């Protein structure tokens, strides 16, 4: 019985060794088939010029950040900014007021010019009177509404 048990243990040991050997071979095959991210993206090692450009850009970024930090630490002069905004607003209001004044002056000048032109035009007062009298004349020949019927016929009397 001892002999059988020893053979079983020996065979189990042999099976375990073979399994380990085969799994190591399979792991090697799997590892050789793995595609890395660099292979997928197609990354190539950078040249010296590219590395230098990246370093210069990094230095520029650091300088800009330090400038911004120093400006932030100094703070802003809010009172000065408010005064500047007020002055700008006042200046715009003055410009608008001046524009409106000039526009009003132009309108007044145009009205005066029209009045002056109308007084300078020689008119024939007889012709003007005739024009107006002619307009009045048409109404004088119309019959009196009281003497007309609802249908517009004359009820009697003469037409004036």
C-alpha positions in Angstrom: 0.0 0.0 0.0 2.9 2.3 0.7 4.1 1.6 -2.7 0.8 2.6 -4.4 0.6 5.8 -2.3 4.2 6.7 -3.3 3.4 6.1 -7.0 0.2 8.3 -6.8 2.2 11.1 -5.2 5.0 10.7 -7.7 2.4 10.8 -10.6 0.7 13.9 -9.1 4.0 15.6 -8.8 4.8 14.8 -12.5 1.4 16.0 -13.6 1.9 19.3 -11.6 5.3 19.8 -13.2 3.9 19.3 -16.7 1.0 21.6 -16.0 3.4 24.4 -14.8 5.6 23.9 -17.8 2.7 24.1 -20.3 1.2 27.2 -18.5 4.6 28.9 -18.6 4.7 28.2 -22.4 1.2 29.5 -22.8 1.9 32.7 -20.7 5.0 33.3 -23.0 2.8 33.0 -26.1 0.2 35.3 -24.6 2.8 37.9 -23.6 4.2 37.9 -27.1 0.8 38.5 -28.6 0.0 41.5 -26.4 -0.1 44.8 -28.3 1.1 47.7 -26.2 -0.5 51.2 -26.2 2.6 52.6 -27.8 2.2 50.2 -30.7 -1.5 51.2 -31.1 -0.8 54.9 -31.1 2.4 54.7 -33.0 4.5 56.5 -30.6 8.1 57.1 -31.6 10.9 58.3 -29.5 11.2 62.1 -29.6 14.2 63.7 -31.3 16.5 66.0 -29.5 14.8 69.0 -31.2 11.3 67.9 -30.1 12.5 67.4 -26.5 14.1 70.9 -26.6 10.8 72.4 -27.8 8.8 70.7 -25.1 11.2 71.9 -22.5 11.0 75.5 -23.8 7.2 75.4 -23.7 7.3 74.1 -20.2 9.6 76.9 -19.1 7.3 79.5 -20.8 4.3 78.0 -19.0 6.1 78.2 -15.7 7.1 81.9 -16.3 3.5 82.8 -17.2 2.2 81.1 -14.1 4.7 82.9 -11.9 3.8 86.2 -13.6 0.1 85.6 -12.9 0.8 84.6 -9.3 2.8 87.8 -8.7 0.0 89.9 -10.2 -2.6 88.2 -8.1 -0.5 88.7 -5.0 -0.1 92.4 -5.8 -3.9 92.8 -6.0 -5.9 95.1 -8.1 -6.5 98.8 -7.4 -10.3 98.7 -7.5 -10.8 102.4 -6.7 -8.6 103.4 -9.6 -10.6 101.1 -11.9 -13.9 102.5 -10.7 -12.7 106.1 -11.2 -11.5 105.2 -14.7 -14.9 103.7 -15.5 -16.7 106.8 -14.2 -14.6 109.1 -16.3 -15.2 107.0 -19.4 -19.0 107.1 -18.7 -18.9 110.9 -18.2 -17.0 111.3 -21.4 -19.5 109.3 -23.3 -22.4 111.3 -21.8 -20.7 114.6 -22.8 -20.2 113.3 -26.4 -23.8 112.3 -26.6 -24.9 115.7 -25.2 -22.7 117.6 -27.6 -24.1 115.5 -30.5 -27.7 116.3 -29.5 -26.9 120.0 -29.2 -25.3 120.0 -32.6 -28.3 118.2 -34.0 -30.7 120.7 -32.5 -28.6 123.6 -33.9 -28.7 122.0 -37.3 -32.5 121.7 -37.1 -32.9 125.3 -36.1 -30.6 126.4 -38.9 -32.7 124.4 -41.4 -35.9 126.0 -40.1 -34.4 129.5 -40.4 -33.1 128.7 -43.9 -36.6 127.5 -45.0 -38.2 130.6 -43.5 -35.7 132.8 -45.2 -36.2 131.1 -48.6 -40.0 131.3 -48.3 -39.8 135.1 -47.7 -37.4 135.6 -50.5 -39.6 133.9 -53.1 -41.6 136.5 -55.0 -45.3 135.5 -55.1 -48.1 136.7 -57.3 -50.8 137.4 -54.9 -53.5 137.7 -57.6 -52.8 134.1 -58.7 -52.8 132.8 -55.2 -56.1 134.5 -54.5 -57.6 133.1 -57.7 -56.5 129.6 -56.7 -58.2 129.8 -53.3 -61.3 131.5 -54.7 -61.6 128.8 -57.3 -61.8 126.2 -54.6 -64.5 128.1 -52.8 -66.4 128.5 -56.0 -67.2 124.9 -56.4 -69.1 124.7 -53.2 -71.2 127.8 -54.0 -72.9 125.9 -56.9 -73.9 122.9 -54.9 -77.5 122.7 -53.9 -78.6 123.3 -50.4 -78.8 120.0 -48.5 -82.1 120.9 -46.9 -83.7 121.3 -50.3 -82.7 117.8 -51.4 -84.6 114.5 -50.7 -83.0 111.3 -49.4 -82.5 110.1 -52.9 -80.6 113.2 -53.9 -83.4 114.6 -56.1 -84.5 118.2 -55.8 -87.6 118.7 -53.8 -88.3 122.0 -55.3 -87.0 125.4 -55.9 -84.2 126.6 -58.0 -80.6 125.5 -57.9 -78.4 128.3 -56.7 
